[in-house]
């Protein structure tokens, strides 16, 4: 059965992000693409708040963080929440 985030909610939850990461780690490419897309939106909002003096850097930081998530995905501990791990890479 395909992943259905949030059962009708418009915003994807932490549990949904974690589920997408786990599916992606298990080889589900569509779930992994959805994870990166959804995470990109959250990262963009995060960096926009932090980089008010340099808004032109936001997209570069989002892309660098998504690349870090991708290249370091094997270090994600499945027993831990996903979002703190991802945002630690963003810092």
SERO-4910 file (N, C-alpha, C, O; in steps of 0.05 Angstrom, whole numbers):
BEGIN
 pado doro    nc1    nc2    nc3   cac1   cac2   cac3    cc1    cc2    cc3    oc1    oc2    oc3
  Unk    A     17    -24      0      0      0      0     18     25      0     37     26     16
  Unk    A     13     45    -18     29     69    -18     26     85      7      5     84     21
  Unk    A     47    100     14     46    118     37     26    140     33     26    153     12
  Unk    A     10    145     53     -9    167     52     -4    185     77    -13    178     99
  Unk    A     10    207     72     18    224     95     -6    236    109    -25    246     96
  Unk    A     -6    235    135    -24    250    151    -53    244    150    -69    258    162
  Unk    A    -61    224    135    -90    217    133   -107    241    129   -126    246    144
  Unk    A   -101    257    108   -118    280    102   -109    306    113   -119    327    105
  Unk    A    -89    306    131    -78    331    141    -62    345    119    -50    331    103
  Unk    A    -62    371    119    -47    386     98    -17    387    105     -1    388     86
  Unk    A    -10    386    130     18    387    138     27    359    145     13    344    159
  Unk    A     50    352    136     61    326    143     73    327    171     86    346    178
  Unk    A     69    306    186     78    305    214    106    294    217    118    283    198
  Unk    A    117    297    241    143    284    247    141    254    243    160    242    231
  Unk    A    119    242    251    116    213    247    116    206    218    127    185    210
  Unk    A    104    223    201    103    218    172    131    220    161    140    204    144
  Unk    A    146    241    169    174    244    159    191    220    167    206    210    150
  Unk    A    188    211    191    203    188    201    196    163    185    213    148    177
  Unk    A    170    160    180    161    137    164    172    138    136    180    117    125
  Unk    A    172    161    124    184    165     97    213    158     97    223    145     79
  Unk    A    228    167    118    256    161    119    261    131    121    278    120    108
  Unk    A    245    118    138    248     89    141    242     74    115    256     55    108
  Unk    A    221     83    102    214     71     76    237     75     56    244     57     41
  Unk    A    247    100     56    269    106     38    294     89     44    307     79     25
  Unk    A    300     86     69    323     69     76    319     40     67    338     25     62
  Unk    A    294     32     66    287      4     57    284      2     27    276    -19     17
  Unk    A    291     24     12    291     23    -17    267     34    -31    265     31    -55
  Unk    A    249     47    -17    225     58    -30    232     86    -41    231    106    -26
  Unk    A    239     87    -67    248    112    -79    226    133    -79    233    157    -74
  Unk    A    201    127    -85    181    149    -84    177    161    -56    173    185    -54
  Unk    A    179    144    -36    176    154     -8    200    172     -2    197    192     11
  Unk    A    224    164    -11    248    180     -6    247    207    -20    254    227     -8
  Unk    A    237    207    -44    233    233    -59    214    251    -44    218    275    -42
  Unk    A    192    239    -34    172    255    -19    184    265      6    180    288     14
  Unk    A    200    249     20    214    258     44    231    283     38    229    303     52
  Unk    A    248    281     17    266    303     11    250    328      3    258    350     10
  Unk    A    228    325    -11    211    347    -18    199    360      7    200    385     10
  Unk    A    187    344     24    175    355     48    195    367     67    191    388     79
  Unk    A    218    354     70    239    364     87    250    390     76    257    408     92
  Unk    A    252    392     50    262    417     38    245    441     45    256    462     50
  Unk    A    219    438     47    201    460     55    206    468     84    206    492     90
  Unk    A    210    448    101    215    455    129    242    468    132    245    487    148
  Unk    A    262    458    118    289    470    119    288    499    109    301    517    120
  Unk    A    273    503     87    271    530     76    260    550     97    271    572    100
  Unk    A    239    542    110    228    559    131    248    564    154    250    586    164
  Unk    A    262    543    161    282    545    183    304    564    175    311    582    190
  Unk    A    315    562    151    337    579    142    327    608    137    342    627    141
  Unk    A    302    611    128    292    638    124    291    653    150    296    677    151
  Unk    A    283    639    171    283    652    198    311    659    207    316    680    219
  Unk    A    330    641    203    357    645    212    374    663    195    393    675    205
  Unk    A    367    666    170    384    680    151    371    706    140    373    712    117
  Unk    A    357    720    158    343    744    149    362    765    136    353    780    119
  Unk    A    387    765    145    406    784    133    418    774    107    432    790     94
  Unk    A    414    749    100    426    738     76    406    719     62    412    695     60
  Unk    A    383    730     54    363    712     43    372    698     17    360    677     10
  Unk    A    391    708      3    401    695    -21    415    669    -15    420    653    -34
  Unk    A    423    664     10    437    640     17    418    617     24    427    594     27
  Unk    A    393    623     28    374    603     38    373    578     20    375    556     30
  Unk    A    369    582     -6    366    558    -24    391    542    -24    390    517    -25
  Unk    A    415    554    -24    440    539    -23    442    522      2    450    499      1
  Unk    A    434    534     25    434    519     50    415    496     50    421    475     61
  Unk    A    391    500     39    372    478     37    384    456     20    382    432     29
  Unk    A    395    462     -3    406    441    -20    430    427     -7    432    403     -9
  Unk    A    447    442      7    470    430     21    460    411     43    471    389     46
  Unk    A    439    419     57    429    402     78    416    377     67    419    355     78
  Unk    A    401    380     45    388    356     33    410    337     23    406    312     24
  Unk    A    432    348     12    454    330      3    466    316     28    473    293     26
  Unk    A    469    330     50    480    318     74    461    296     84    470    275     93
  Unk    A    435    301     83    416    280     92    420    255     74    420    233     83
  Unk    A    422    260     48    425    238     29    452    223     33    452    198     35
  Unk    A    474    237     36    500    224     38    504    211     65    520    192     68
  Unk    A    490    221     85    493    210    112    470    193    122    468    187    146
  Unk    A    452    186    104    427    172    112    433    146    126    417    137    142
  Unk    A    455    133    119    462    108    132    469    111    162    469     92    177
  Unk    A    474    136    170    481    141    199    456    146    216    458    148    240
  Unk    A    433    148    203    408    153    218    401    129    235    400    106    225
  Unk    A    397    133    261    389    112    279    359    109    279    345    127    288
  Unk    A    349     87    269    321     82    266    305     84    293    281     87    293
  Unk    A    319     82    315    306     83    341    302    111    351    290    116    372
  Unk    A    313    131    336    312    159    345    293    175    327    288    167    304
  Unk    A    283    197    336    266    214    319    282    225    295    306    230    297
  Unk    A    269    228    273    282    236    248    289    266    248    311    273    241
  Unk    A    270    283    255    274    312    252    298    323    267    313    338    255
  Unk    A    303    315    292    327    326    306    352    317    291    371    333    289
  Unk    A    353    293    280    377    284    266    380    302    241    403    311    235
  Unk    A    359    306    226    361    322    201    369    351    207    386    362    193
  Unk    A    357    362    227    364    390    234    392    393    246    403    415    245
  Unk    A    402    372    258    430    373    268    449    376    244    469    389    246
  Unk    A    441    363    222    457    366    197    455    394    186    474    404    173
  Unk    A    433    408    191    429    435    181    445    456    197    450    477    187
  Unk    A    453    450    221    466    470    238    495    473    231    509    489    243
***
